[in-house]
Amino acid sequence: MTCSYVLDAYTRCRETMKEGALVDGSEHTGSSFTPIWRRVFFVGTEWDQIDEVYRFPWDFSHLDRDVVQFLQEPSAFRWYLFGATEPQLVHWQQQETVLPIPVVVVVQSKVPPPALVGIKSVQRTTEQVVPMRAVKMEFFPLDVSEMDAHNLTPSKKKLETQQRVTDRVQILQCEQRRSSLRALSAERLHRYDYVLPYALRAELQQDANTDLVVDTTVDGIAEIPERPGQPVLFEFDWEMDILEEYITELLESESLANTEANRTALRQTIQQAIQQRQAALRAEQSARERRLQAMTPAERESYQSMRVIKYYPQNREPSIQALKTAFVNRYYGKADEIR
């Protein structure tokens, strides 16, 4: 089973895509083989950007080869694949342009990752964790029948008894149909833009990191007595900035008088923002500690043995070599390896 939306987008783009749109694209031209990266749902990607992902034959042939090699070898691990996109400014066709670069994340684990997704946008003050099925997503076993037909799987002797699908490799897919998107409310439609596969791996990585970095910056608006109805924007770092000096500089940059009334208004608003931010950080830390304490030994061991690999396309053009990063998302943290 494949994400209905992905199939729709892939079919449209394949019909219009010119052969050789990218250098070194590996699309098994002339065959019915669907590369693995095209079967994976790109989580957290805006719906109208999915078509952009399929505009080019990105080269993920190294992913196909690695999957085949994994299927040939016995292992206690299973592979769980999900996609993501990273909008990047690249040089393409003699100009600078922003492209949604697809990446495929492989989670190598002895137990299935949580069947949950986290939803939190910039506008949301709270995080929502819901079952994958609430957004019509699920890990499905890999269909290897096409790989059999194109001699991409193990020897023919093994193929004779091999099943059509294998749960040793599972792919995150979505059953949301494009034709029904119009029926979704704006809130339900846009929450797909912020959906991420949920896990506690990043929190365990932070737990082992004594130099945990915390964002100490607050921003907002402050009403000033001298200029009612025209609030002042501020962005203050309570570790790097000195409050009274910052207030003086902000009043000067806004051409406001350095009066005690103006200073008091700014000071109280910034201090209130700091208190709220620090309270939120304490609450997040407390919730994080509770989640970690609630983990069973088996769950903790599964995360410790888990290995995450992040695949980028191999195309020479556009060049993305300098843009690669190990960061996956806020739940999975950093990948162990980039390929």
Secondary structure, DSSP 8 states (H G I E B T S, - for coil): ---HHHHHHHHHHHHH--TTSSBT----TTS----GGGTS-BTT--HHHHHHHTTS----HHHHHHHHHHHHS--S-EEEEEEEEEEEEEEETTEEEEEEEEEEEEEEESS---SEEEE--SS-SS-EEEEGGGGTEEEEEEE-HHHHHTT-SS-HHHHTT--SEEEEEEEEEE---GGGGGGS-HHHHHGGGGEEE--SHHHHHHHT-TT-----EEEEEE--TTSTT--EEEEEETTTS-HHHHHHHHHHHTT----HHHHHHHHHHHHHHHHHHHHHHHHHHHHHHHHHHH--HHHHHHHHH-EEEEE----SBS--GGG--SEEETTTEE-SEE-
